Amino acid sequence: MKASLDPFMLATDLADYLVRKGVPFRETHHISGQCVAFSEKSKVPMDQMKLADFQAIDKRFGKDILECFNYESSVEFHSAAGGTAKKSVLEQVKVLKAMLQ
């Protein structure tokens, strides 16, 4: 299953990362698109891009940007109701089981 994972799946995590740094989402969407374009053009998967590559696109990327390419952290980050975090999924299962009874 892990073999089917693609770093492009985490492009929105790049946008979320910049939003947490105070960058407006409208801008972060464009910046994450530039990261995807760089990755495609250079044939370097986004999770293997260097910090310098990200900072050439936008100086607001810090060393911690490389943490965005952890699939499990990405899943757990989405903890709102209906999200993908384990806690959220278990809550959804609980609600659905109650509906079936």
C-alpha positions as CSV (number, residue, x, y, z in Angstrom):
1,M,0.0,0.0,0.0
2,K,2.8,2.4,0.8
3,A,4.2,1.8,-2.7
4,S,1.2,3.6,-4.1
5,L,1.9,6.8,-2.1
6,D,3.1,9.8,-4.2
7,P,4.6,12.9,-2.7
8,F,2.2,15.0,-4.9
9,M,-0.5,13.8,-2.6
10,L,1.0,16.1,0.0
11,A,1.0,19.3,-2.1
12,T,-1.9,20.7,0.0
13,D,0.2,20.1,3.1
14,L,2.8,22.5,1.7
15,A,0.0,25.1,1.5
16,D,-1.2,24.3,5.0
17,Y,2.4,24.6,6.2
18,L,2.7,28.2,4.8
19,V,-0.8,29.1,6.2
20,R,0.5,28.2,9.7
21,K,3.4,30.6,9.0
22,G,0.8,33.4,8.4
23,V,0.8,33.3,4.6
24,P,-2.7,33.8,3.0
25,F,-4.1,30.6,1.5
26,R,-4.6,32.2,-1.9
27,E,-0.9,32.8,-2.0
28,T,0.1,29.4,-0.5
29,H,-2.0,27.6,-3.2
30,H,0.1,29.3,-5.9
31,I,3.4,28.5,-4.1
32,S,2.6,24.8,-3.6
33,G,1.7,24.7,-7.3
34,Q,5.2,26.1,-8.1
35,C,6.7,23.3,-5.9
36,V,4.8,20.7,-7.9
37,A,5.9,22.3,-11.2
38,F,9.6,22.4,-10.0
39,S,9.3,18.7,-9.0
40,E,7.9,17.7,-12.4
41,K,10.3,19.8,-14.4
42,S,13.4,18.7,-12.5
43,K,12.1,15.1,-12.2
44,V,13.0,15.2,-8.5
45,P,10.1,13.9,-6.3
46,M,8.9,16.6,-3.9
47,D,9.9,14.6,-0.8
48,Q,13.5,14.5,-2.2
49,M,13.7,18.2,-3.0
50,K,16.4,20.1,-1.0
51,L,15.6,22.9,1.4
52,A,17.3,25.3,-1.0
53,D,14.9,24.2,-3.8
54,F,11.9,25.1,-1.6
55,Q,13.5,28.4,-0.5
56,A,14.3,29.3,-4.1
57,I,10.5,29.2,-4.7
58,D,9.7,31.0,-1.4
59,K,12.0,32.2,1.3
60,R,9.4,31.5,4.0
61,F,10.0,27.7,3.8
62,G,12.1,26.7,6.8
63,K,14.0,23.5,7.7
64,D,10.8,22.0,9.0
65,I,9.2,21.9,5.5
66,L,10.7,18.4,5.1
67,E,8.5,17.2,7.9
68,C,5.5,17.8,5.6
69,F,6.4,14.6,3.7
70,N,5.4,12.2,6.4
71,Y,2.2,10.5,5.3
72,E,1.2,9.4,8.8
73,S,1.6,12.9,10.2
74,S,-0.4,14.3,7.2
75,V,-3.3,11.9,8.0
76,E,-3.2,12.7,11.7
77,F,-3.1,16.5,11.1
78,H,-6.7,16.3,9.8
79,S,-8.4,15.9,13.1
80,A,-11.6,17.8,12.6
81,A,-15.0,16.0,12.5
82,G,-15.0,13.8,9.4
83,G,-11.2,14.1,9.1
84,T,-8.7,11.3,8.4
85,A,-7.0,11.3,11.9
86,K,-7.4,8.0,13.7
87,K,-9.3,9.7,16.5
88,S,-11.8,11.2,14.0
89,V,-12.2,7.9,12.1
90,L,-12.9,6.0,15.3
91,E,-15.5,8.7,16.3
92,Q,-17.2,8.3,12.9
93,V,-17.3,4.5,13.3
94,K,-18.8,4.9,16.7
95,V,-21.6,7.2,15.3
96,L,-22.3,4.9,12.5
97,K,-22.5,1.8,14.7
98,A,-25.0,3.7,16.9
99,M,-27.1,4.5,13.8
100,L,-27.2,0.8,12.9
101,Q,-28.6,-0.2,16.3
